Amino acid sequence: MPRVGVLALQGDVREHVAVLSRLGVTTSTVRTASQLDDVEALVLPGGESTAIAHLLGTSGLRAALESRLSDHMPVFGTCAGLILLSSQVLDGREDQWSFGALDVSVRRNGYGRQVASFEAPIEVRGLGVVPGVFIRAPRIDAVGTEVEVLAEHDHGDGPHPVLVRQGSVWGCSFHPELTSSSDIHRMFVDSLPV
């Protein structure tokens, strides 16, 4: 089984490591380019997207991760991680950048600010219902033709994708690491090349 890294610059690092460990996955935290070299897949956790982007730059990881993404390294981004993987951030800061590895347009805090956080059951295609925890979650407003929509959620303004996949890159609006379910992580791990 491949070694899965969790980007450990800011955000829900411990929670992702705990879920992957429960699944029996060899996991390590990634803070440097050399640590990135030691993993076959990576989780970009939820947190604050502009803070993580800044730390990717100052740590020297941005160029290294861009290179690994261009080599089709499997990556799973949740919440802020989804924003960092997206091709377009509709309401980002002027200096905000993203990797463009996932052909989706996202809106930061698209489901509302911290006080509007909520939980909802999410029907995942081929899996069933999983708990969804939305905390300042990005909303996916558009997906490209190569993007597979695995789950949607209607928060009163029509259904929006909340779990997507494009090749080896996965993105999730909600926080699967903050629930007792390991199902979403298992889907990602099961998709990894042996």
SELUMBA-537603 format. One record per residue (C-alpha): x, y, z; residue in one letter. Coordinates in steps of 0.5 Angstrom, whole numbers, padded with zeros to 4 digits, always signed. Example, Ala and Ser with C-alpha at 12.3 -4.5 7.8 and 13.67 -1.06 7.14 Angstrom:
residues 2
+0025-0009+0016A
+0027-0002+0014S
//
This chain:
residues 194
+0000+0000+0000M
+0003+0007-0002P
+0005+0012+0004R
+0000+0018+0004V
+0003+0024+0007G
-0001+0030+0010V
+0001+0037+0009L
+0002+0039+0016A
+0003+0047+0015L
-0004+0049+0018Q
-0011+0046+0019G
-0014+0039+0021D
-0007+0035+0020V
-0008+0031+0026R
-0015+0029+0024E
-0013+0026+0017H
-0007+0023+0020V
-0012+0019+0025A
-0017+0017+0020V
-0011+0014+0015L
-0008+0011+0021S
-0015+0007+0023R
-0015+0005+0016L
-0008+0002+0017G
-0005+0007+0012V
+0002+0008+0013T
+0002+0016+0014T
+0007+0021+0015S
+0007+0029+0016T
+0010+0033+0010V
+0013+0040+0012R
+0019+0040+0007T
+0020+0038+0000A
+0024+0032+0002S
+0019+0029+0006Q
+0014+0030+0000L
+0019+0026-0004D
+0018+0020+0001D
+0010+0020+0000V
+0006+0017-0006E
+0000+0021-0005A
-0002+0027-0001L
-0008+0030+0003V
-0009+0037+0003L
-0013+0039+0010P
-0018+0044+0011G
-0015+0050+0015G
-0015+0057+0012E
-0013+0057+0004S
-0009+0064+0004T
-0005+0062+0010A
-0003+0055+0007I
-0002+0058+0001A
+0003+0063+0004H
+0006+0057+0008L
+0007+0053+0002L
+0011+0059-0001G
+0016+0060+0005T
+0017+0053+0006S
+0019+0052-0001G
+0014+0046-0002L
+0010+0050-0007R
+0014+0049-0013A
+0015+0041-0011A
+0008+0040-0010L
+0007+0043-0017E
+0012+0038-0020S
+0009+0032-0017R
+0002+0034-0019L
+0004+0035-0026S
+0007+0028-0025D
+0000+0026-0023H
+0001+0024-0016M
-0006+0023-0012P
-0008+0028-0008V
-0014+0029-0004F
-0016+0036-0002G
-0021+0038+0004T
-0024+0045+0005C
-0018+0049+0004A
-0015+0044+0000G
-0020+0044-0005L
-0019+0051-0006I
-0012+0050-0007L
-0013+0045-0012L
-0018+0049-0016S
-0017+0052-0023S
-0021+0058-0020Q
-0023+0062-0014V
-0029+0066-0015L
-0028+0071-0009D
-0021+0070-0007G
-0016+0076-0005R
-0012+0079-0011E
-0006+0075-0009D
-0009+0069-0008Q
-0007+0063-0012W
-0009+0056-0013S
-0005+0050-0017F
-0011+0049-0022G
-0010+0041-0021A
-0018+0040-0021L
-0022+0044-0026D
-0027+0047-0021V
-0029+0054-0020S
-0030+0055-0012V
-0033+0060-0008R
-0029+0061-0001R
-0034+0061+0005N
-0039+0059+0000G
-0044+0056+0005Y
-0043+0062+0010G
-0038+0064+0015R
-0036+0060+0022Q
-0043+0062+0025V
-0047+0058+0019A
-0043+0052+0020S
-0048+0046+0019F
-0048+0038+0019E
-0052+0034+0013A
-0052+0027+0011P
-0049+0027+0004I
-0051+0021-0001E
-0044+0019-0004V
-0045+0015-0011R
-0043+0008-0010G
-0042+0009-0003L
-0048+0011+0001G
-0050+0016+0006V
-0044+0019+0010V
-0044+0025+0015P
-0042+0032+0012G
-0039+0037+0017V
-0039+0044+0013F
-0035+0049+0017I
-0034+0056+0012R
-0034+0051+0007A
-0032+0053+0000P
-0038+0052-0005R
-0037+0049-0012I
-0040+0053-0017D
-0038+0050-0024A
-0034+0044-0026V
-0030+0042-0032G
-0032+0036-0037T
-0027+0032-0034E
-0029+0032-0027V
-0033+0027-0024E
-0038+0029-0019V
-0039+0024-0013L
-0044+0028-0009A
-0048+0034-0009E
-0052+0038-0003H
-0057+0043-0004D
-0057+0048+0002H
-0063+0051-0001G
-0060+0054-0007D
-0060+0048-0012G
-0055+0042-0012P
-0048+0044-0012H
-0042+0039-0012P
-0039+0037-0005V
-0034+0031-0007L
-0031+0031-0014V
-0025+0027-0017R
-0021+0029-0024Q
-0016+0023-0025G
-0012+0022-0019S
-0014+0029-0016V
-0020+0029-0011W
-0024+0035-0008G
-0029+0035-0002C
-0032+0042+0001S
-0034+0039+0007F
-0029+0036+0013H
-0030+0028+0013P
-0024+0028+0018E
-0028+0031+0023L
-0033+0025+0023T
-0033+0018+0026S
-0034+0015+0019S
-0027+0013+0015S
-0031+0012+0008D
-0029+0018+0004I
-0022+0017+0006H
-0022+0009+0004R
-0025+0011-0003M
-0019+0016-0004F
-0014+0010-0001V
-0018+0005-0005D
-0017+0009-0012S
-0009+0009-0011L
-0004+0005-0015P
-0002-0001-0011V
//
